[in-house]
Amino acid sequence: MPEVTITYKNSKTLEALKDLSKRFDFSISKPTKKEIPPENTFTINGVTIIRGNPSIDISEMSDVFTGKNIDAKELRKAAWQRNKQLLSQ
């Protein structure tokens, strides 16, 4: 359905449009407010990034990495490796 945006200064204009909408079978709706992003988000290249919660207890994760001799740099490097066989298909 086509949409039209009408801007007006006088409140009588809205009353006239409401009257016309009854006679010509169209609807009037208020535009929704754009959501204001929370303070803990930001955007990079159109992608919304949500900051992590520093109060999260990560002690349960220590069992996963303890004794594995893996640091964050190695983990990132291993996680972003591309499988050449999958790329060639």
DAPE-V464463 format. One record per pair of residues at least 12 apart in sequence whose ideal C-beta (glycine too) atoms are under 8 Angstrom apart, sorted by sequence separation. I is the first residue (numbers start at 1). J is the second residue. If there is no record, write none. Layout:
i->I j->J
i->I j->J
This chain:
i->14 j->28
i->5 j->31
